[in-house]
Each structure stands twice: as structure tokens, then as C-alpha cells.
Amino acid sequence: MGRGAYHSSRAEFLSDEAILKYNRNGGCFVTTKKAIAFVVFALGSLAAVILVMYYYGPNRGEKIIHESNDIEKLINDTISEEVASQTELRLPKNVHPTHYRLWIHPLLDENSDKNFTFTGTVKIQINCTGGTNKIVLHWDDLNITETDVRVYTTRQVEIDSEAQPSETHNMTKRDIQNPTILESKKDDEFPTTEQDDTTTLQTEPLFEATTEMDTTPPIIEVTTQKILVKSEVVALPVEEILKDDKNTKLTIIMKNILNQGSTYTVDIKFAGLILDNLVGLYKTHYVDAYGTPKWLATTHFQPVYARRVFPCFDEPGFKAPFEISIARMTNMTALSNMPLKETEPMKDNPDWVWDHFHQTPPMSTYLVAFTISDMESISAENSTGGPMIRVWAPRADLHLTRYALEVAAEIVPFMEEYFGVKYPLPKLDMMAIPNFGKAAMENWGIISFRKSSLLFDTNSRSIKTKSFILAKIAHELSHQWFGNLVTMEWWSDLWLNEGFGTFMAEVVITKLRPKWHSYSSIKIRDTYNTLYADSLKSTHSIQMDITNNAQIEQTFDPIIYQKGSSILKMLNFTLTDDVFRRGLQQYLKKYAYSSASQDDLWSLYTRTARNESIIPETVTVKALMHSWSTQSGYPIVTITRDYDSQTAVLNQTKFTENLENTTSDALWYVPVTYTTKEDNRIRVIWLENNRETKLNLSGTGNDSWILLNIDETGFYRVNYDRRNWRLLVIQLRKGPDQIPVATRGQLIDDAFQLADAGAINYTVAFDLVKYLYITEPNYIPWYSALRNMEELRLIISNYEYSGLYDNFILKLVKPMFHDLGTEQRPYDTQNEKLMRLHVVTAACRLRYGKCISWAREQYFQWMHEIDPDSMNPISIDYRFIAQCTAIKAGGPYEWDFLWNRTLSPKISPVDLQTAYLSLGCTYDPWLINRYETVIFLVNSQTVNLLKIPRNSE
């Protein structure tokens, strides 16, 4: 039996029971079952004793140590799971795309039973940087079968000029295993919807952009013999297709290993649905002037929705050129990232054509976009040879696109000069999309906007809307360079992308509209709101570790945009405008058409700043910026002066909504700017990641104040000792102009927020704002004061002293209300327009009689218009406060009038939301009950219920 026999029954190992003898020489005899039961009972009893001793015995302390070790193990295991989940989320780096050839056929045809569906084919040329048998890419909710996926490669085959090549000539062993030689097919011909196993592919180069080859095989001289070379396409066998729904991955498992350094093509057919969920390829509609609904299909791919339309490497770091072809009906227009190359009639279907677009530069998948609609456009040629600029909208809205076109034509050449790089594409389209999920999206060369973010009625005279649209266009255009030309490697650096766009909006408005006071209309409000939000327990760092797809979408929040902008503004001031700009230009040129991380930018800035001796030798830009991007919150810098020795101590601690219970040990690199009453020069002292530092104030008298965070260049709050606060109050009353306007606003905001956090008494804040009605003509300090006082007013509204507080605010507001009036004047500056808006709003909220009379008169004029649905005489900026005040002071008649306006098809989305908010201002209990009843019957897409106000406001 060799090494041993194998038995199929344990009976062969037992003695025959007939010859078994038992020698009972005393003792006890039990059966096998009883013996086993006894052993089990004994072991169980022993285990019970051990447990009792473990929990109640003298060595219980050892248990705690073991439990502590278990907790440590649990934490380590959790960290390992997070690392593992991040690994699952990301695509492997051993395969990357080098070219996409994409065909998409969306069906917007009510006569088709396949309406609102799409089919397509994508050919992805990939490069293998490491040997593997797996191709992993993204896919999400697409119909793809195993027969829809093909992988092939090309090889050069030498043939004798007088003989046909051998079938296996120049083939490796791997090629010979189940190869398929594919015949020629025109590359631009869209594959049929049905998978055809007999479909053949070209033997010529696959992509026009990568290789150009004459159809005649080239002649290559080898010694004295002429050799002909041709290219053959070889299909490679696919073992299996795996779909990972959780991580939206599609894994193609090959039968053989793909060679490192080799190029392959992945050919996938797919199909999907055109939904109305505002992501991926989705449908929406508008109603034309004749009441006819007009359908359109458009895309929104950021951050992870390109994979819902075609299989791709859907990470920002994977960049490749795209050749895109879109099928459309002849009565519609298709737009994509690049200009139209040619239009080709569709075979056997005269109502359809293929639009073939020029190849894009290397780009990320989230920036790919296309739209099929019957929208129309206006355009402007760039006189300096720049891109063609067009603005698209439904025909009825086309007259509202002029302002956007004009400002885009200004911004593009400004940014070309600022970045030191020409606009990268030959054209720029901006589209007003009905029902767009975001305010705007920076698709390369084809920017999508919500209608309210792009369209502007020049007759409306709205200062808020005008500045908002300019800022939004500037933000999106800046991404054409910072974000599109150079792209972040991964979404954890999103804050830099979006923060930079917000920062550039401020730069544009400051340079192109200096009389608008960018601080006033945009930045101040956003900074105050962000400082407040970033002090809450719910805040987060702007650079985050991302472990799942849902988390990527959640990173798009105000903290990312506004805090990112604020710390870039701080860096710009620290490095100086010139160094900041030069470093940015170097970054864009070095990493053009590729991806980079924030550390790549910081290293360029450090090198440039060191050459200019701008930052201390002990500080790097990376260390500076990481202290702000990787930690949540921000510091409060407290300066405590020793007036006798003319010195001061600067201390930093994390600012929170309750400073009395702060236990954080977080530290930042803080470039603290300061000036004094005697010396108006701005100086800088660094808190270099340490808790405190000393400041020499020699020459500063005891009656002289010191002021920190000049022009609000730093993202931190400042607290002073009581004496210095008093000196600043005296200066504001005597001559506020000696303190910069932005700093006056920041002083007021800091004082109220510090009082709210328990760091100072509210009397400091109230003393600060008393100067306003006497000597303050600027909007910024007024905005800061009215915003903070209104928040406090809402908190104390139910207390007996709330009336006294209202009178205190009204005493500040009334002189400015009468000085500015309620009507816009032809000579008004931007500052005066903003002042009037906020002063009138405050006066009406405080129930000032003259403001209530103004609001009711405005409302009365509207009620008596012949066609109130088409004509509203109330200025758009004042509509909410006028309507809300009239509803408060009125009754059912006023309420019914406004409710009926919401039912009109003519009402704009902005006016509809304003009307819903205003209806909630009534004090009448039965109207409140009616309001609550009807508001929940409204389509959820029409009104954001989270913004419905309390009845008191």
C-alpha cells in the first residue's frame, strides 16, 4: 500500500466486540457517553471558577490592563479598517488612461419607446505601469454585460514584400494563447446598440491624436532587404467581469498578465437611464413663451458622477485627452468641452446626426460635460485673439445674458495676465441651465450655471444680484486655470481648489470694480459667517481623510470655500502680492495638463519666499498652511500689555463658542499684523506654532492703543486687555478714520463674539457701536454691528428688557435712515446702496413707524398693478423686507394677494422663494395655521423648507 492505506470507515480501527474482555478489578465502570458528559461538566465547572476569580479575585487589576490593551487594539483595528476602506475606495495605480474615445447617444424623443435612455461606447487607451491581470475602473448603475467588454492591443508584424506574414509571426507565447485577430473598421462609426460578436476593429492606429499612420505600410530598410510592417489588433481573452456596487468599481480580470510598459485598449458598450436627479446625465425642462415644455439633457459629473454615464477612471488624478461624439436630433444643438469638428448624418435615420468634437487636452473625468438642447446664444469675439465666448439660455431669457457676456469678456484677459498663462481652450461656453443642482460648475470650456447665478436683468438695479453674479463668474473662470489646467490629485485637496476660486473672485472685483468695495458686498459677510461656523463643535478641518464616495460629496460645504479663501488671503498678504502671484504662475506652468498636490504649491512658495527673505528661516509655507488646513477651528490671539515696561504678551488658544471650557492644545503658525496710534506702519510678529510670544512696544505711550489683524488679513480673532479696549473706543468716537474700515468691522464682530463666548463683557461691544450714528459713513462696520445686534435681539426677544434693547438699536439706526432715505438716488455709491438696504431692513424689523409706512405703500402699489404677476414695482433687493413688513402689518387681504402670486407660472424662482418666506411673517394665528397647511403641499423642488422663517420674522 506504499506509505499507508486509506480507510473509509473508523470500524477498521476497533476490536471485535465479541472477543473484547473487561477486567473488573474494583473501581467504577461507565459508558462512553457518560464519561464524555462527566468531562464536559468538569471543564464547565473549572471555567466558572476561573471567571469568578478573574472578576472578583485579588488580581482584578490585571483585568483592567488587559481591557486597556483590548481598547488600544480596537482603536488600532479601527484605524486599519479606515486605511483599508480608503484603499478600497481608490483605484490602483498600475493602470492609467492615456486617451478616451467616447460616443454617447441620448434619446430625447417622445415618439420613441426608449425615450430618456442613452447608449454609448467608450474606448479607453491605457498604459500598464506594472504587471497585472486586472483592469480596475469606475462604473455606477450602467447596463454592462460581459459580452460588452473587450480588451485588445496592437502589434507590429513584419512581412516580406513578396510573401504573406505567418499567422504567428513575431508573437509571444502569451499572444498565442487564444488570440483573436480583428479586421479593419472605421473608428468614427458608432457601434450598434446590440452587441455584435462579429464586429471587427481597425488595424490602423486607434486614436488620431496619438499616432498618425498612412494606410500604405511603411518601408523599413533592414540590411539589403525591404521589409513591410503592418499593425494588427489582437483581442485578449477576458476571464471575468466583477462589479463592486459599494465602491462603484468595475474589475476586468484578464486571462493573462498585462505587460509592464505596454499599451492596451478597453472597449466597453453601455446603456443607462436619463433621470431627473441633477447628477450624471440628467433631464430637465423649461416652458417656452407659448407654454410648451422643452426638454434638454445635460451633465453634472463633479465629484463622482462621470461613472454614471460611461465607465472611466473617475479620479481627478487620472487625466487623459477625450474625443467625444454626441448623437442628437437635427432640431437640437449639442455642446461639449471643445468646439464642433464635424457633423455626420446618422445612417438610416434622417432626423438624427452625430456631432464630433475636437479632442480635448488631458483632463479629469469630472470636468467632461455635454448638453443637448434648443437653447440659443449670444457671443463675443476676443479682440486679443482669445477664445470665442458664448452665453446660452432659453430664447425667452436670452436678453438676460448680456451682463454675463460682458463681464466674462473682461475677466478672461485679466486672468490671462494674472496667471501668466493664456486661456487653455479655443472657446468658452456659459450655460443657464434650468434646475441645476449647484450654483455653478466649472466644466472645462463649458461652464454650467443655475439660471439665477448667470442671468441678470439690467433694469432691476439689484446691487446684491449684480455683485453675486460677477463673483460667481469670476470663481468659475478661475477654475479654468487652477483646477482644470492643473488639477488636485485627490479630493482631500478640494479646499485649495474651491478656496482659490473664492479668493480670485475677490481679486477680480477689487481690481475690475474698485468702487464696489469687494469687502462690502461679498467677503466680509462670508468671513464673519465662516468665523462663526468654524467655532462650533460641528466644524471640521478643511483637509480631510476621505474613506467613501458619500464623504467626497459632503466636503463641498461653506467651510471649504470660505475658510480656504481666508487662509489663502492670509498667505497672499504674508508673502506679498508679487511673490504670491509669481509662485502661482510657476505652479501653473510646471504642472500644466497634469495633477499636483498642495505640497507641490507650498514648496514653490517656500523657495520663492526664502529668496526674498519674506518668511523666517524656521518657517516653511507647508508648515504654515498645514497648521491651518489640517486642524479644525482657528485661534484667538490675546494681547496683554504691561503699560509700565512698554511690552506685551501675545497668547494663542483655540476659539470656541464657550471659551470658559476650552481644553484644546491646538496651535497655529500665525503671522500677526499690528500697528499703534503713534506709528501707522503695519508690522508683523510671528506666533511660530507656540503658545505665546513677547512684543516690545517701546515708544508706545500709556494712552496709545495697539491694534492687531490689520484689514482682517488673518483668520483669527483678537482680544485686548480692558484698558486697550477702552482706548480703541475713544479713538472710534474721536476719529474712526485712523483705524482701517475693515478692521473697524472686525473689532465690532470680535467684541460681540467674544462676549457671546464669555471672554469679555457685553458692555465692551455696546460701547464700541455707539460711535456708529455719529461718525461712521461706511457700510462694513454697520453690517457687522447690525448683524450681531440682530442675532442677540432674537435671543432676548422674550425677555422684559428686549424693548429697551430695541430702542438702543433704533437710536443708532434712525439718523442713518433719514439721511439715506428709502429711494435710490442717481449719484449713490455702492457703499450708500448697501448701507440703505441694511439700514431700511433693520428699521422695519424694529417696527419703526416710518419704515412700516414705506413698506405698506410699496406693497399697496404692487397690489394695484394691472398685471401684478408681470410687474412688481418693489426693487428686487427690498422685496423680502417690504413684503414681510406688509404681511406683518396687514391681514388676510394682503396675505391672499401674495399667496395668489405664488400660483402664477410667470413668477421667477427667486421671487417664489421670497414670497414663501414673506408669507411666514404673519402674526395672525389662523393665517399661520393656513400657511403651515398650504406650504407642505408645495412641490419640494420648488421651496426649501429649511429656509421657512419663524412667524416673528
SVG drawing of the C-alpha trace seen along z (x, -y; Angstrom):
<svg xmlns="http://www.w3.org/2000/svg" viewBox="-59 -113 82 126">
<polyline fill="none" stroke="black" stroke-width="0.4" points="0.0,0.0 3.0,-2.2 3.2,-4.8 -0.1,-3.6 -3.6,-2.5 -6.6,-4.8 -9.7,-3.7 -13.2,-4.8 -14.6,-3.6 -13.4,-4.0 -14.7,-0.4 -11.5,1.0 -9.6,-0.5 -11.9,1.0 -11.6,4.5 -14.3,7.0 -16.8,6.7 -17.2,10.5 -13.7,11.0 -13.3,7.9 -12.7,8.7 -13.2,6.4 -11.2,7.0 -13.3,5.5 -10.8,5.4 -12.7,2.8 -13.5,-0.8 -16.4,-2.1 -17.4,-1.2 -19.2,-3.8 -20.3,-4.0 -18.5,-6.3 -21.4,-8.8 -21.4,-9.2 -17.7,-9.6 -17.8,-12.4 -20.7,-14.1 -18.7,-14.0 -15.6,-15.5 -17.7,-18.3 -19.3,-19.1 -15.9,-19.2 -14.5,-21.6 -17.5,-23.8 -17.2,-24.0 -13.5,-24.8 -14.3,-27.6 -16.9,-29.1 -14.3,-29.1 -11.8,-30.8 -14.3,-33.5 -15.2,-34.2 -11.6,-34.5 -10.9,-36.8 -13.6,-39.3 -13.6,-39.2 -10.3,-37.8 -7.2,-39.7 -5.7,-40.1 -8.6,-42.1 -6.2,-45.0 -4.6,-42.8 -8.0,-42.6 -8.1,-46.4 -4.7,-46.3 -5.9,-43.6 -9.1,-45.6 -6.9,-48.7 -4.9,-46.7 -8.1,-45.5 -9.3,-49.1 -5.9,-50.0 -6.2,-47.0 -9.7,-48.1 -8.5,-51.6 -5.7,-50.2 -8.1,-47.9 -10.4,-50.8 -7.6,-52.8 -6.5,-49.8 -10.1,-49.5 -10.2,-53.2 -6.9,-52.7 -8.3,-49.6 -11.6,-51.3 -9.6,-54.2 -7.6,-51.6 -10.9,-50.0 -12.1,-53.5 -9.1,-54.4 -8.2,-52.9 -4.8,-51.0 -2.0,-53.0 -0.6,-50.2 -3.0,-51.1 -3.8,-54.6 -5.7,-56.0 -4.0,-57.9 -6.9,-58.5 -10.7,-58.3 -12.8,-57.9 -16.4,-58.3 -19.7,-58.0 -23.0,-58.9 -26.5,-58.6 -29.1,-60.2 -32.7,-59.7 -34.8,-62.8 -37.6,-61.7 -41.1,-61.5 -42.1,-59.3 -39.6,-56.6 -40.4,-53.9 -36.8,-54.3 -37.2,-58.0 -34.9,-59.3 -32.4,-56.5 -28.9,-56.5 -26.5,-54.1 -22.8,-54.5 -19.3,-53.1 -16.1,-54.1 -12.6,-53.1 -10.0,-53.8 -6.4,-53.5 -4.5,-52.5 -0.9,-52.2 0.2,-49.4 2.9,-50.6 3.1,-47.3 2.4,-43.8 -1.2,-42.8 -4.1,-40.7 -6.7,-43.2 -8.0,-46.4 -10.0,-48.4 -12.1,-51.4 -15.3,-53.0 -18.9,-52.2 -22.1,-53.1 -25.6,-51.8 -24.9,-51.2 -26.1,-48.3 -22.9,-46.4 -22.7,-42.7 -19.6,-40.5 -20.0,-40.5 -19.9,-44.3 -16.3,-44.4 -13.3,-43.8 -9.6,-44.3 -7.1,-44.4 -3.7,-45.6 -1.8,-46.3 1.4,-44.7 3.7,-45.5 4.1,-42.5 6.9,-42.3 6.0,-40.9 8.2,-40.0 7.5,-42.1 6.8,-39.0 5.2,-36.8 2.3,-37.0 3.2,-37.0 2.9,-34.0 -0.1,-33.9 2.0,-33.7 5.0,-35.7 6.6,-37.8 4.1,-36.7 4.9,-35.9 3.7,-32.8 1.0,-34.8 -0.3,-36.3 -0.6,-32.8 -3.0,-31.7 -6.4,-32.3 -5.6,-35.4 -8.2,-37.0 -7.0,-38.9 -9.6,-41.7 -10.3,-43.1 -10.5,-46.8 -13.3,-49.1 -13.8,-52.8 -13.1,-54.3 -15.7,-57.1 -18.5,-54.7 -20.7,-54.4 -21.1,-50.7 -24.6,-49.4 -26.6,-49.2 -26.9,-45.4 -23.6,-43.7 -22.4,-42.0 -19.9,-39.3 -18.7,-39.6 -17.9,-43.3 -14.3,-44.0 -12.0,-46.7 -9.3,-48.7 -5.8,-47.5 -4.7,-51.1 -3.9,-53.4 -6.9,-53.7 -6.7,-57.3 -5.9,-60.2 -4.2,-62.2 -1.7,-59.5 -0.5,-58.2 -0.8,-59.1 -0.2,-56.4 -0.5,-56.2 -2.7,-53.3 0.2,-52.1 2.5,-50.0 5.8,-52.0 9.0,-50.5 11.8,-50.0 15.3,-49.3 16.9,-46.2 20.3,-45.4 19.6,-44.9 16.1,-43.5 12.9,-45.6 10.5,-44.7 6.9,-45.7 5.3,-46.4 1.7,-46.4 -0.2,-46.9 -2.5,-44.1 -5.2,-44.4 -5.2,-41.4 -8.1,-40.8 -7.0,-39.5 -9.1,-36.9 -11.1,-38.2 -11.5,-35.8 -14.3,-37.5 -16.0,-40.9 -16.6,-41.9 -18.9,-44.7 -18.4,-46.3 -21.6,-48.2 -20.3,-49.6 -17.2,-51.3 -18.7,-51.6 -15.8,-49.7 -15.7,-47.5 -12.9,-45.0 -11.9,-43.3 -9.9,-40.1 -7.7,-39.1 -6.8,-35.5 -3.1,-36.5 -0.8,-39.1 -0.7,-42.6 2.9,-43.6 4.5,-46.5 5.1,-49.4 2.6,-48.1 -0.4,-49.9 -3.9,-48.3 -7.4,-49.4 -10.5,-48.7 -13.7,-48.8 -17.0,-48.9 -20.5,-49.2 -23.0,-50.5 -26.6,-51.8 -28.4,-53.8 -31.3,-55.9 -31.6,-59.7 -33.2,-60.6 -34.1,-63.9 -31.8,-63.6 -29.5,-66.5 -26.3,-64.4 -24.7,-62.3 -26.6,-62.7 -30.0,-64.1 -33.0,-65.6 -34.8,-68.9 -37.1,-71.2 -38.4,-74.7 -41.6,-76.2 -41.3,-78.4 -43.3,-81.6 -46.1,-79.5 -46.4,-77.3 -44.8,-74.3 -42.4,-72.2 -38.9,-72.0 -36.8,-69.1 -33.0,-69.2 -30.3,-66.8 -27.2,-68.0 -24.5,-66.6 -23.0,-67.2 -20.1,-64.9 -18.4,-66.5 -17.3,-64.8 -18.1,-61.1 -20.8,-61.1 -19.0,-60.6 -19.0,-56.9 -22.8,-57.0 -22.6,-57.9 -19.6,-55.9 -17.0,-53.6 -13.9,-55.6 -11.1,-56.2 -13.1,-58.6 -10.5,-60.2 -9.2,-63.7 -5.5,-62.5 -6.2,-60.3 -6.1,-62.8 -6.3,-62.0 -7.5,-63.6 -11.1,-63.0 -12.6,-62.7 -16.3,-63.0 -19.2,-62.3 -22.8,-63.1 -25.9,-62.0 -28.7,-64.5 -31.9,-65.2 -31.5,-67.7 -33.6,-70.4 -31.4,-70.5 -27.9,-71.6 -25.1,-69.7 -22.3,-71.3 -19.3,-69.8 -15.9,-70.9 -14.3,-71.6 -15.6,-73.2 -17.5,-71.2 -15.3,-69.4 -17.9,-68.0 -21.5,-66.8 -22.2,-63.5 -25.7,-62.3 -26.8,-59.1 -27.2,-56.2 -30.8,-55.2 -32.1,-57.9 -32.6,-61.4 -33.8,-63.0 -30.5,-62.3 -26.9,-63.3 -23.6,-62.7 -21.7,-65.8 -17.9,-65.0 -16.0,-67.4 -12.3,-68.3 -10.0,-66.4 -9.6,-68.0 -6.3,-68.4 -5.6,-65.9 -8.3,-66.5 -10.1,-64.8 -13.3,-63.0 -15.3,-65.2 -14.7,-68.2 -16.2,-66.4 -19.6,-67.9 -22.1,-68.0 -25.6,-69.4 -28.3,-68.7 -31.0,-71.4 -32.6,-74.0 -31.2,-76.9 -29.8,-79.9 -26.7,-82.1 -25.1,-85.5 -21.4,-85.7 -18.3,-88.0 -15.1,-87.8 -11.9,-88.4 -10.0,-91.2 -6.7,-90.0 -7.0,-86.6 -8.5,-84.9 -11.4,-82.4 -14.8,-82.8 -17.2,-83.4 -20.8,-82.5 -23.7,-82.6 -26.6,-80.1 -30.1,-80.3 -33.7,-79.6 -34.8,-82.0 -37.2,-83.8 -34.2,-84.5 -31.6,-85.4 -32.0,-89.2 -30.8,-88.5 -27.4,-87.1 -25.8,-90.4 -24.3,-91.2 -22.7,-87.8 -21.1,-88.1 -19.7,-91.5 -18.1,-90.6 -16.7,-87.3 -15.1,-89.2 -13.4,-91.4 -12.4,-88.6 -10.7,-86.3 -7.9,-88.7 -7.4,-89.8 -6.9,-86.3 -4.6,-85.5 -2.4,-88.3 -2.7,-87.5 -1.8,-83.8 0.8,-84.4 -0.9,-81.7 -3.3,-82.1 -6.8,-80.7 -6.1,-77.0 -9.0,-76.2 -10.3,-77.8 -13.8,-78.5 -15.8,-79.3 -19.5,-78.5 -21.5,-79.5 -25.0,-77.9 -28.0,-78.9 -29.4,-75.5 -33.0,-75.2 -32.8,-73.1 -29.1,-72.9 -28.1,-71.4 -25.2,-73.7 -24.9,-77.4 -22.4,-76.7 -19.9,-74.1 -16.5,-74.8 -16.6,-72.2 -13.6,-72.9 -14.8,-75.2 -18.5,-74.7 -19.5,-76.1 -22.9,-75.3 -24.8,-77.8 -28.1,-77.8 -30.2,-80.5 -30.1,-82.8 -26.3,-82.6 -25.9,-83.8 -29.0,-85.8 -29.3,-89.4 -32.0,-92.0 -30.2,-95.3 -33.4,-97.1 -33.7,-95.6 -30.9,-97.7 -30.2,-94.9 -26.8,-95.5 -26.8,-92.2 -27.6,-90.1 -25.2,-92.0 -22.2,-91.5 -23.2,-87.9 -23.2,-87.0 -19.9,-88.8 -18.3,-86.9 -19.7,-83.6 -18.5,-84.0 -15.0,-85.0 -14.9,-82.0 -15.8,-79.5 -13.4,-81.2 -10.5,-81.0 -11.0,-77.2 -10.3,-77.1 -6.7,-77.5 -6.5,-76.5 -8.4,-73.2 -8.7,-72.4 -5.3,-73.2 -3.7,-71.9 -5.9,-69.6 -5.7,-68.3 -4.5,-64.7 -7.3,-63.7 -10.4,-65.2 -8.7,-65.8 -7.2,-68.9 -10.6,-70.2 -10.3,-73.1 -7.4,-74.6 -9.3,-74.3 -12.5,-75.9 -10.8,-78.3 -8.7,-79.6 -11.8,-80.2 -13.4,-82.2 -10.2,-84.1 -9.9,-85.0 -13.4,-86.3 -12.4,-88.9 -9.2,-89.8 -11.3,-90.3 -13.9,-92.5 -11.2,-94.5 -9.3,-95.2 -12.1,-95.5 -14.7,-97.1 -12.7,-99.1 -15.7,-101.3 -17.7,-98.3 -15.6,-97.7 -15.3,-93.9 -15.1,-93.6 -18.6,-95.1 -20.6,-93.1 -19.0,-89.6 -16.0,-88.9 -17.0,-90.5 -20.3,-88.7 -18.7,-85.4 -15.7,-85.8 -18.0,-86.7 -20.2,-83.7 -17.2,-81.4 -15.6,-82.5 -18.8,-81.8 -19.3,-78.4 -15.7,-77.3 -16.0,-78.0 -18.8,-75.4 -18.3,-71.8 -19.7,-70.6 -16.9,-72.1 -14.1,-70.1 -10.7,-70.6 -10.7,-71.8 -8.3,-69.0 -10.0,-65.7 -9.2,-62.0 -11.8,-60.6 -12.8,-56.9 -16.0,-56.6 -17.8,-58.2 -20.5,-59.8 -17.8,-61.7 -16.5,-63.2 -19.8,-64.9 -20.1,-66.1 -16.8,-68.0 -18.5,-70.7 -19.5,-73.0 -19.1,-76.7 -16.1,-75.9 -14.2,-74.5 -14.9,-77.6 -14.7,-80.4 -12.1,-79.3 -10.0,-78.1 -10.2,-81.6 -9.5,-83.3 -6.2,-81.5 -5.1,-82.0 -5.7,-85.7 -3.6,-85.5 -0.9,-83.7 -1.1,-86.3 -0.6,-89.1 2.3,-87.3 4.2,-86.5 3.2,-89.9 1.1,-90.1 4.1,-89.8 5.6,-86.7 2.2,-85.0 1.4,-85.6 4.9,-84.6 4.7,-81.3 1.2,-80.6 2.5,-81.3 5.3,-78.8 2.9,-76.2 0.5,-76.6 3.4,-76.3 5.2,-73.5 2.1,-71.2 0.0,-72.3 -2.2,-69.5 -1.3,-67.3 -2.2,-66.8 -0.4,-68.1 -0.9,-68.2 -1.0,-71.2 2.5,-70.4 3.8,-71.0 2.5,-74.5 3.8,-75.1 7.4,-74.1 7.4,-76.6 6.2,-79.3 8.8,-78.5 11.6,-78.7 10.4,-82.0 9.7,-83.5 13.1,-82.4 14.8,-84.1 13.0,-87.3 13.7,-86.9 9.9,-87.2 9.3,-84.4 11.5,-83.4 14.2,-80.7 12.4,-78.5 9.1,-78.6 8.1,-76.8 4.9,-77.6 4.0,-73.9 4.2,-74.1 2.3,-77.4 -0.5,-76.2 -0.8,-72.7 -1.4,-74.2 -4.5,-75.8 -5.7,-73.1 -5.3,-70.0 -6.9,-71.4 -10.4,-72.5 -11.2,-75.9 -8.8,-78.9 -7.1,-80.8 -8.0,-83.8 -4.9,-85.9 -5.0,-87.7 -2.7,-90.6 -2.0,-91.7 0.0,-94.9 2.4,-95.9 2.0,-99.6 4.9,-100.4 7.5,-98.3 6.1,-99.0 5.9,-95.3 3.1,-92.9 2.5,-89.2 0.7,-87.6 -1.1,-84.3 -3.0,-82.0 -5.6,-79.5 -8.4,-77.8 -11.5,-80.0 -14.8,-78.1 -18.3,-79.1 -17.6,-78.6 -14.1,-79.8 -14.5,-79.0 -14.5,-75.3 -11.8,-75.2 -9.3,-72.4 -7.8,-72.3 -4.0,-72.3 -4.1,-73.2 -1.5,-75.7 -1.1,-77.6 1.6,-79.4 0.1,-82.9 1.6,-85.9 0.1,-88.6 -0.1,-92.1 -0.2,-95.1 0.1,-98.9 -0.1,-101.6 -1.5,-105.0 1.9,-106.7 3.2,-104.5 0.8,-103.8 3.2,-101.3 2.0,-97.7 4.4,-95.3 4.4,-91.5 5.2,-89.3 5.0,-85.5 3.5,-83.1 5.5,-80.2 3.4,-77.2 4.0,-78.3 1.6,-79.3 2.8,-82.8 5.5,-85.3 6.6,-88.7 6.3,-92.0 8.4,-95.1 6.3,-98.3 9.0,-100.8 7.9,-104.3 4.2,-103.4 2.6,-105.7 0.2,-104.6 -2.6,-106.5 -1.8,-104.9 -3.7,-101.9 -2.3,-98.9 -4.3,-97.2 -3.9,-93.7 -5.1,-91.9 -5.0,-94.9 -7.5,-94.9 -8.6,-91.4 -5.8,-89.8 -5.6,-86.9 -8.2,-84.2 -8.3,-84.7 -10.0,-86.8 -8.3,-89.3 -8.9,-90.1 -7.3,-93.1 -6.9,-93.9 -9.6,-96.1 -7.6,-99.3 -6.7,-98.9 -10.4,-98.2 -11.2,-101.5 -8.5,-103.3 -9.9,-101.9 -13.5,-103.0 -12.2,-106.6 -10.4,-106.6 -13.5,-105.5 -15.5,-108.3 -12.9,-110.9 -11.8,-109.8 -12.5,-106.4 -10.6,-107.0 -7.3,-106.3 -8.4,-102.7 -9.0,-100.9 -12.6,-100.3 -12.3,-96.5 -10.6,-96.5 -13.4,-98.6 -15.9,-96.0 -13.7,-93.2 -13.4,-95.0 -17.2,-95.0 -17.6,-91.4 -14.8,-90.2 -16.3,-92.1 -19.8,-90.6 -18.5,-87.1 -16.0,-87.3 -18.9,-88.5 -21.1,-85.6 -18.2,-83.2 -17.8,-84.6 -14.4,-86.2 -15.4,-89.8 -18.5,-91.7 -21.2,-92.8 -20.6,-96.4 -17.4,-96.5 -19.4,-95.6 -22.1,-98.2 -19.5,-100.9 -17.9,-100.1 -21.0,-100.5 -22.2,-103.8 -19.9,-105.8 -21.8,-104.5 -24.6,-107.0 -22.2,-109.9 -19.1,-109.3 -19.4,-106.1 -20.3,-106.5 -19.1,-103.1 -21.1,-100.0 -18.7,-97.4 -18.9,-98.4 -22.6,-98.9 -23.1,-95.5 -21.0,-93.9 -22.9,-95.8 -26.5,-95.2 -25.8,-91.5 -24.5,-90.9 -27.1,-93.0 -29.9,-91.3 -28.7,-87.9 -28.6,-89.0 -32.1,-90.6 -33.6,-87.3 -32.1,-85.6 -33.5,-88.0 -36.8,-88.8 -38.9,-87.1 -37.3,-88.9 -38.8,-92.0 -35.8,-94.2 -36.0,-93.4 -37.9,-96.7 -35.0,-98.7 -32.6,-96.8 -34.7,-97.5 -34.7,-101.2 -30.9,-101.2 -30.5,-99.8 -33.2,-102.1 -31.4,-105.1 -28.3,-104.1 -30.4,-103.4 -32.8,-106.3 -30.3,-109.1 -28.9,-107.0 -32.4,-106.0 -33.4,-109.6 -30.1,-110.6 -30.2,-107.9 -33.9,-107.7 -35.7,-104.8 -35.3,-105.6 -32.1,-105.0 -30.5,-108.2 -28.7,-108.5 -25.4,-109.6 -25.4,-106.9 -22.2,-105.0 -22.1,-101.2 -21.4,-101.9 -24.5,-104.0 -26.7,-101.5 -25.6,-98.7 -25.9,-101.0 -29.5,-101.9 -30.5,-98.3 -29.3,-97.2 -30.5,-100.3 -34.0,-100.0 -34.1,-96.3 -33.1,-97.0 -35.6,-99.8 -38.5,-97.7 -37.6,-94.8 -37.5,-97.2 -41.1,-98.3 -40.1,-101.9 -43.3,-103.6 -41.9,-105.4 -40.3,-102.2 -43.6,-100.3 -45.4,-103.1 -42.9,-102.8 -43.3,-99.1 -47.1,-99.2 -47.0,-101.9 -44.7,-99.7 -47.0,-96.7 -50.1,-98.7 -48.7,-99.9 -48.0,-96.3 -51.4,-95.2 -52.9,-97.8 -50.9,-96.9 -53.0,-95.9 -50.9,-92.7 -49.1,-92.1 -47.7,-88.8 -45.7,-90.6 -45.0,-93.9 -43.6,-94.2 -42.6,-97.8 -40.7,-96.9 -36.9,-96.8 -35.7,-93.2 -33.3,-93.8 -36.1,-95.2 -38.8,-92.7 -38.4,-90.5 -38.3,-93.2 -41.2,-95.2 -43.4,-92.1 -42.6,-90.7 -43.4,-94.0 -46.6,-94.5 -47.7,-90.9 -47.0,-91.6 -48.9,-94.9 -51.7,-93.6 -54.3,-90.9 -56.0,-88.2 -56.3,-90.6 -52.5,-91.2 -51.7,-87.5 -54.1,-86.2 -52.7,-88.6 -49.1,-87.3 -50.3,-83.7 -52.0,-84.1 -48.8,-85.4 -47.1,-82.1 -49.6,-80.3 -48.6,-82.2 -46.5,-80.5 -44.8,-83.8 -43.1,-84.0 -39.3,-83.5 -37.7,-81.0 -36.1,-83.9 -39.4,-85.7 -41.2,-82.5 -38.8,-81.7 -39.1,-85.4 -42.9,-85.1 -42.8,-81.9 -40.5,-83.4 -42.7,-86.6 -45.9,-84.6 -44.4,-83.2 -44.1,-86.7 -47.7,-87.0 -48.7,-87.3 -52.3,-86.1 -52.7,-82.6 -55.2,-81.4 -53.1,-82.6 -50.1,-80.8 -52.2,-77.7 -53.2,-78.2 -49.6,-78.8 -48.5,-75.6 -51.2,-73.7 -50.6,-75.0 -46.8,-75.2 -46.4,-71.5 -48.5,-70.9 -46.0,-72.7 -43.6,-70.7 -40.5,-70.0 -38.3,-71.0 -39.8,-74.5 -39.2,-75.7 -36.5,-74.9 -38.5,-74.3 -35.3,-74.7 -35.4,-78.4 -39.0,-79.0 -38.8,-81.6 -40.4,-81.8 -43.6,-83.8 -41.8,-86.5 -39.5,-87.3"/>
</svg>
